[in-house]
Amino acid sequence: MFTHWMIKMAFLLFYLRLSRERAFQRCVYAAIALNTLIAFTNWTMTCLQCIPLDAFFHPALYPDVKCISRFVIFFVPAILVSLRLIMRRHS
């Protein structure tokens, strides 16, 4: 996840240097903010899906643990990516 964020940031920062046009720069800054928000959400969901995190990998060791529903874990990142694609089409 960190690598994807870094690669996207590298391209976005490169795009920022391409044009001095204000509208283009604002779009790039919005994409940077959206990229960071999605990455932060994914990292948070990964780290906090089960407390302790080891319970996700070894559920037999933690019979009473509470975890986020797998539906949420699988579909929230997909929804966020879909939002990014929708925003890209309208810009």
Contacts in CASP RR format, 6 or more apart in sequence:
PFRMAT RR
TARGET T0000
AUTHOR 0000-0000-0000
METHOD contacts of the structure
MODEL  1
MFTHWMIKMAFLLFYLRLSRERAFQRCVYAAIALNTLIAFTNWTMTCLQC
IPLDAFFHPALYPDVKCISRFVIFFVPAILVSLRLIMRRHS
1 39 0 8 1.000
1 42 0 8 1.000
1 43 0 8 1.000
1 46 0 8 1.000
2 39 0 8 1.000
4 39 0 8 1.000
5 35 0 8 1.000
5 36 0 8 1.000
5 39 0 8 1.000
8 35 0 8 1.000
9 32 0 8 1.000
9 35 0 8 1.000
9 36 0 8 1.000
12 28 0 8 1.000
12 31 0 8 1.000
12 32 0 8 1.000
12 35 0 8 1.000
13 32 0 8 1.000
15 24 0 8 1.000
15 28 0 8 1.000
16 25 0 8 1.000
16 28 0 8 1.000
16 29 0 8 1.000
18 24 0 8 1.000
19 25 0 8 1.000
27 91 0 8 1.000
34 84 0 8 1.000
34 87 0 8 1.000
38 77 0 8 1.000
38 80 0 8 1.000
38 81 0 8 1.000
38 84 0 8 1.000
41 76 0 8 1.000
41 77 0 8 1.000
41 80 0 8 1.000
42 77 0 8 1.000
42 80 0 8 1.000
45 68 0 8 1.000
45 72 0 8 1.000
45 73 0 8 1.000
45 76 0 8 1.000
45 77 0 8 1.000
47 53 0 8 1.000
48 68 0 8 1.000
49 56 0 8 1.000
49 67 0 8 1.000
49 68 0 8 1.000
49 73 0 8 1.000
50 56 0 8 1.000
50 62 0 8 1.000
50 65 0 8 1.000
50 66 0 8 1.000
50 67 0 8 1.000
50 68 0 8 1.000
51 65 0 8 1.000
51 66 0 8 1.000
52 62 0 8 1.000
52 65 0 8 1.000
54 61 0 8 1.000
54 62 0 8 1.000
55 61 0 8 1.000
55 62 0 8 1.000
55 65 0 8 1.000
55 67 0 8 1.000
56 67 0 8 1.000
59 65 0 8 1.000
END
